[in-house]
Amino acid sequence: MNGTGARVVWLLVAVLVSTVAGLVTFVLRARLGARAAEAALWAGSAFGGSMVVALGALVFVAG
């Protein structure tokens, strides 16, 4: 697999991990009694934070 193909795969993995983090955060916050809007804000924060970390790592590793 060439360099560009590997970067695309890692980008898709980063998006998947961020989406899972957001969904898990939403479900856990909703089950703990948070309102839907509050749980959605927490999920968005988890998604954004994990996406920044994953993409930063991707840039660092893939150069």
C-alpha positions in Angstrom: 0.0 0.0 0.0 1.4 3.4 -1.0 1.7 6.3 1.4 -1.5 8.0 0.3 -3.5 4.9 0.7 -2.2 4.3 4.2 -3.0 7.9 5.1 -6.6 7.4 3.9 -7.0 4.2 5.9 -5.6 5.9 9.1 -7.9 8.9 8.5 -10.9 6.6 8.3 -9.8 4.9 11.5 -9.5 8.3 13.2 -13.1 9.2 12.1 -14.4 5.8 13.3 -12.7 6.2 16.7 -14.0 9.7 17.1 -17.5 8.6 16.1 -17.5 5.8 18.6 -16.2 8.1 21.3 -19.0 10.5 20.6 -21.7 7.8 20.6 -20.4 6.2 23.8 -20.3 9.6 25.6 -23.9 10.4 24.4 -25.2 7.0 25.6 -23.5 7.2 29.0 -24.5 10.8 29.6 -28.1 10.1 28.6 -28.3 7.0 30.9 -26.9 9.0 33.8 -29.9 11.3 33.5 -28.6 14.2 31.5 -31.0 15.9 29.1 -30.7 15.1 25.4 -29.3 18.5 24.5 -26.7 18.3 27.3 -25.7 14.8 26.3 -25.4 15.9 22.7 -23.0 18.7 23.7 -20.9 16.3 25.6 -20.9 13.9 22.7 -19.8 16.7 20.3 -17.0 17.6 22.6 -15.8 14.0 22.8 -16.0 13.7 19.0 -14.1 16.9 18.4 -11.5 16.2 21.0 -10.7 12.7 19.9 -10.7 13.8 16.3 -8.1 16.5 17.0 -5.9 14.0 18.9 -6.3 11.3 16.2 -5.6 13.7 13.3 -2.6 15.2 15.2 -1.2 11.8 15.7 -1.8 11.0 12.0 0.1 14.1 10.9 2.9 13.3 13.3 3.3 9.7 12.2 2.5 10.1 8.5 4.3 13.4 8.1 
